[in-house]
Amino acid sequence: MQRRSFIARAAAAAAVAAPAVVHAQAQVRWRLASSFPKSLDTIYGAADVFSKQVSAATGGRFQISVHAAGELMPAFGVLDGVQNATVECAHTAPYYFFGKDPTFAIGCAIPFGFNSRQMTAWMYDGNGGKLMREFYRGYNIVNFPMGNTGAQMGGWYRKEIKSLADVKGLKMRIGGFGGRILERIGAVPQNIPGGEIYTALEKGTIDAAEWVGPYDDLKLGFYKVAPFYGYPGWWEGGPELDLYVNTKAWDALTPEYKAIVEAAASHAHVNMQAQYDARNPAALKQLVAGGAKPFRMPKDVMDAAFKAAFEVYAELNNINPAWKKIYSDYIAFLREENLWFRFAEASFDNYMQSQRIP
């Protein structure tokens, strides 16, 4: 009797084991369009990490092929590609599409907003995930956080920025909302895909450019044509990358496959920032050895940008209901996060960065 009971329990456990559930699923083939070139193995690589995790978790029955910017569609065409079901999914920086609606930027980064941990907190445990999901419904998209670079550097310049006067007339490649704020303080923003920035900088089409931070910037070689390296990137304190999934493609998945996609996206989300945090230190040393000249953004530039940013946010509150709904929750969460971070986190970080580790 005991033996039969044990066998019955074992059979029941096997019936609900993950492999058995997965093998019961149909084979699925998706295409993912990235907004990034393959040469940037951290930011482009998050999509590869995601794809491989989905395949491994499903015994190869759910395959997602990853395509770099330009292979299936331009870097900034992936939103339309997912919305129109040209591809099932995409990996991108939501603020690339702020021209369609500034609200997109909130799902990635806005100037003087969250750092990466605060952004993740808002998306996963605050109302951010729910609010952005509601917004994306209007674009036929289901979204998932899938990567964060951490706080970014402030870009490469042919000439050092020493005061606000040096920003006037500056032609700078900058993605997302940061360009709108720079325009307010006198710069001329340009929105150029990552793979085209070096050529524009080299030819003098632009005077400055920002991308992410040392690891990517070293690969892109900006320091060779614009040696002055500003920090911090006040427009990107914690930019989130997203997985966009076409609503119809998502609805066609079984509950098990949906759970695997969500878990794989979360894994890629954590993995991306881990890679940046691990690889940026050595890359920064290499950049400085190669002639890069880091400089801290002048306070008058930071103050002018801060003032301009919150003026723009107030204006958008008056004219854009979608922005107002999400931003109101975002900024309330940010106030609380900053209240906490100024105690333990900032105090610890400030002390540690002033020390020489033996």
C-alpha positions in Angstrom: 0.0 0.0 0.0 2.8 2.4 0.9 4.7 1.5 -2.2 1.6 2.2 -4.4 1.1 5.5 -2.6 4.7 6.5 -3.2 4.5 5.7 -6.9 1.2 7.6 -7.3 2.8 10.7 -5.6 5.9 10.4 -7.8 3.8 10.1 -10.9 1.8 13.2 -9.9 4.9 15.2 -9.3 6.3 14.2 -12.7 3.1 15.2 -14.4 3.5 18.8 -13.3 7.3 19.0 -13.6 8.4 21.8 -15.9 9.9 19.6 -18.6 6.7 17.7 -19.0 4.6 20.9 -19.2 7.0 22.4 -21.7 7.2 19.4 -23.9 3.4 19.5 -24.2 3.6 22.9 -25.8 3.5 23.7 -29.5 6.7 24.8 -31.2 6.9 28.6 -31.5 9.2 30.7 -33.7 9.5 34.5 -33.1 11.7 37.2 -34.5 13.1 39.9 -32.3 14.2 43.2 -33.9 16.9 45.1 -31.8 17.6 48.8 -31.9 21.3 48.1 -31.4 24.3 46.9 -33.5 25.8 43.5 -32.7 29.2 45.2 -31.9 27.7 46.4 -28.6 27.6 43.0 -26.8 26.1 44.3 -23.6 23.1 46.3 -24.8 22.5 44.2 -27.9 23.5 41.1 -26.0 20.6 41.3 -23.6 18.3 40.2 -26.4 20.6 37.2 -27.0 20.6 36.3 -23.3 16.8 36.5 -23.3 16.5 34.4 -26.4 18.8 31.7 -25.1 17.0 31.6 -21.8 13.6 31.1 -23.5 15.0 28.3 -25.6 16.7 26.5 -22.7 13.6 26.8 -20.5 11.4 25.2 -23.2 13.8 22.5 -24.4 14.2 24.4 -27.7 10.5 24.4 -28.5 10.3 28.2 -28.3 12.9 29.8 -30.5 13.4 33.6 -30.9 15.9 34.8 -33.6 17.6 38.1 -32.7 18.2 40.6 -35.5 20.5 43.7 -35.1 19.4 47.2 -36.1 19.1 47.4 -39.9 18.7 43.7 -40.5 14.9 43.6 -40.5 14.2 47.3 -40.0 15.9 50.5 -38.9 16.9 51.0 -35.3 14.0 53.4 -34.7 11.5 51.4 -36.7 11.1 48.6 -34.2 8.1 50.1 -32.4 6.1 50.2 -35.7 7.4 46.8 -36.5 5.9 45.3 -33.3 2.8 47.4 -33.4 2.0 46.3 -37.0 3.1 42.6 -36.3 5.9 42.8 -38.8 7.9 41.1 -36.0 6.6 39.5 -32.8 8.9 41.4 -30.5 11.7 44.0 -30.2 14.3 45.2 -27.8 14.8 48.9 -27.5 15.1 52.1 -25.5 11.5 53.4 -25.1 12.6 57.1 -25.1 13.6 56.7 -28.8 9.9 57.2 -29.5 9.2 60.2 -27.4 8.4 62.1 -30.7 5.3 60.0 -30.9 4.4 60.8 -27.3 6.7 62.1 -24.6 5.2 59.5 -22.3 7.4 56.8 -23.9 10.4 58.5 -22.2 9.0 57.8 -18.7 9.3 54.1 -19.4 13.1 54.5 -20.0 14.6 57.6 -18.5 13.8 61.3 -18.1 16.3 63.9 -17.0 16.9 64.1 -13.3 14.7 61.0 -12.7 15.3 57.6 -11.2 18.6 55.8 -10.8 18.5 52.2 -12.0 17.5 50.7 -8.7 14.7 53.2 -8.2 13.4 52.6 -11.7 13.3 48.8 -11.1 11.5 49.4 -7.8 8.9 51.6 -9.5 8.4 49.1 -12.4 8.3 45.9 -10.3 6.9 46.9 -7.0 5.4 50.4 -7.6 2.7 51.3 -10.2 5.2 51.7 -13.1 4.7 48.4 -14.7 0.9 48.6 -14.6 0.8 52.2 -15.8 3.2 51.7 -18.7 1.3 48.5 -19.7 -1.9 50.5 -19.9 -0.2 53.1 -22.1 1.4 50.5 -24.4 -2.0 48.9 -24.9 -2.8 51.7 -27.3 0.2 50.7 -29.4 -0.7 47.0 -29.6 2.3 46.2 -27.3 2.9 44.3 -24.1 6.1 45.5 -22.4 8.6 44.0 -20.0 11.7 45.5 -18.4 14.8 44.0 -20.1 17.9 45.8 -19.1 19.4 48.9 -17.5 22.8 50.5 -18.1 23.0 52.2 -14.7 23.8 55.9 -14.6 25.4 57.0 -17.8 28.3 59.3 -18.7 27.6 62.7 -20.1 29.0 62.3 -23.5 32.1 63.2 -25.7 32.9 66.7 -26.7 35.4 68.3 -29.1 35.9 71.0 -26.5 35.5 70.9 -22.8 32.2 72.3 -21.4 33.3 74.8 -18.8 30.1 76.8 -18.4 26.6 77.2 -19.6 27.9 79.5 -22.4 29.7 76.5 -24.0 26.4 74.7 -24.5 25.0 77.5 -26.8 24.8 76.2 -30.3 26.3 72.8 -29.5 25.2 70.2 -32.0 25.0 67.0 -29.9 23.8 63.5 -30.6 21.5 62.6 -27.7 18.7 60.2 -27.5 15.3 60.7 -25.9 14.1 63.4 -23.7 17.6 64.8 -22.9 17.7 66.5 -26.3 14.5 68.5 -25.5 16.1 69.8 -22.3 19.4 70.6 -23.9 17.5 72.5 -26.6 15.9 74.6 -23.8 19.4 75.7 -22.6 20.8 76.4 -26.0 22.1 73.2 -27.6 21.0 71.7 -30.9 20.1 68.0 -30.3 20.4 65.3 -33.0 18.8 61.8 -32.8 21.2 59.4 -34.5 21.3 55.6 -34.2 24.3 54.1 -32.3 25.9 52.7 -35.4 26.1 56.1 -37.1 27.4 58.3 -34.3 31.2 57.9 -34.9 30.9 59.0 -38.6 28.9 62.0 -37.7 31.3 63.0 -35.0 34.3 62.4 -37.2 32.9 64.4 -40.1 32.0 67.3 -37.8 28.3 67.0 -38.5 27.9 67.1 -34.7 30.1 68.6 -32.0 29.4 66.1 -29.3 27.7 62.8 -28.7 26.6 60.6 -25.9 25.9 56.9 -25.8 26.1 54.9 -22.6 29.4 54.7 -20.7 33.0 53.5 -20.8 32.5 49.9 -22.0 30.4 50.7 -25.0 32.1 54.0 -25.7 35.5 52.4 -25.9 34.2 50.0 -28.6 32.7 52.9 -30.5 35.9 54.9 -30.4 34.5 58.3 -29.7 37.6 59.4 -27.8 39.6 59.4 -31.0 37.6 62.3 -32.4 36.2 64.1 -29.3 38.5 63.5 -26.3 36.6 65.4 -23.6 34.4 63.0 -21.6 31.7 64.6 -19.5 29.9 63.2 -16.4 27.3 62.6 -15.2 24.7 62.0 -17.8 22.0 63.8 -16.0 19.5 62.8 -18.6 19.9 59.1 -17.9 20.3 58.3 -14.2 18.9 54.8 -14.7 17.6 54.1 -18.3 15.5 51.0 -18.7 15.5 48.9 -21.9 12.3 47.1 -22.8 11.1 44.0 -24.5 8.1 45.0 -26.7 5.8 42.1 -27.6 3.0 42.3 -30.1 -0.3 41.9 -28.3 -1.7 39.2 -30.7 1.6 37.2 -30.5 1.5 37.4 -26.7 -2.1 36.4 -26.5 -1.4 33.3 -28.6 1.1 32.0 -26.0 0.1 29.4 -23.4 0.3 30.5 -19.7 3.5 28.4 -19.4 5.3 30.2 -22.3 4.1 33.6 -21.0 5.7 32.8 -17.7 8.9 31.8 -19.3 9.1 35.0 -21.5 8.6 37.1 -18.4 11.2 35.3 -16.4 13.7 35.3 -19.2 13.2 39.1 -19.6 13.8 39.6 -15.9 17.0 37.5 -16.1 18.3 39.6 -19.0 17.3 42.7 -17.1 19.6 41.9 -14.2 22.3 40.5 -16.4 22.7 43.6 -18.5 23.5 46.0 -15.6 25.7 43.4 -14.0 27.8 43.4 -17.2 28.0 47.1 -17.3 29.0 47.5 -13.7 31.6 44.8 -14.0 33.1 46.0 -17.3 33.0 49.8 -17.1 35.9 50.2 -14.6 38.6 48.6 -16.8 37.2 50.4 -19.9 37.4 53.8 -18.2 41.1 53.2 -17.4 41.7 52.2 -21.0 40.0 55.3 -22.3 42.0 57.6 -20.1 45.2 55.8 -21.1 44.1 56.4 -24.7 43.8 60.1 -24.3 40.3 60.7 -22.9 39.9 63.7 -20.7 37.1 63.2 -18.1 35.5 66.4 -16.7 32.6 67.0 -14.4 29.6 68.9 -15.8 29.7 72.5 -14.5 27.1 73.4 -11.8 25.5 76.1 -13.9 24.9 73.6 -16.7 23.3 71.2 -14.2 21.2 73.8 -12.5 19.9 75.3 -15.8 19.1 71.8 -17.1 17.3 70.8 -13.9 15.2 74.0 -14.0 14.4 73.5 -17.7 13.5 69.8 -17.2 10.8 70.5 -14.5 9.4 73.4 -16.6 8.9 71.0 -19.5 7.3 68.4 -17.2 4.9 71.0 -15.9 4.0 72.1 -19.4 3.3 68.4 -20.4 1.1 68.0 -17.4 -1.2 70.7 -18.8 -1.4 69.3 -22.4 -0.9 65.5 -22.3 -3.3 63.4 -20.1 -1.3 60.2 -20.6 1.9 61.9 -19.5 0.2 63.5 -16.5 -1.3 60.3 -15.3 2.0 58.3 -15.3 4.3 61.2 -14.4 2.3 62.1 -11.3 2.8 58.6 -10.0 6.5 58.6 -11.1 7.4 61.8 -9.4 5.6 60.9 -6.2 7.6 57.6 -6.1 10.8 59.5 -6.8 10.3 61.9 -3.9 10.0 58.9 -1.5 12.9 57.1 -3.0 15.2 60.1 -2.7 14.1 60.6 0.9 15.3 57.0 1.6 18.4 57.0 -0.6 19.9 60.1 1.0 20.3 58.3 4.3 21.9 54.9 3.9 22.6 54.5 0.2 24.0 58.0 -0.6 25.9 58.3 2.7 27.6 54.9 2.2 28.4 55.6 -1.4 29.8 59.1 -0.7 32.0 57.8 2.0 33.3 54.8 0.0 34.0 56.9 -3.1 36.2 59.2 -1.0 38.4 56.3 0.3 41.4 54.6 -1.2 40.8 50.8 -0.9 43.9 49.2 0.5 
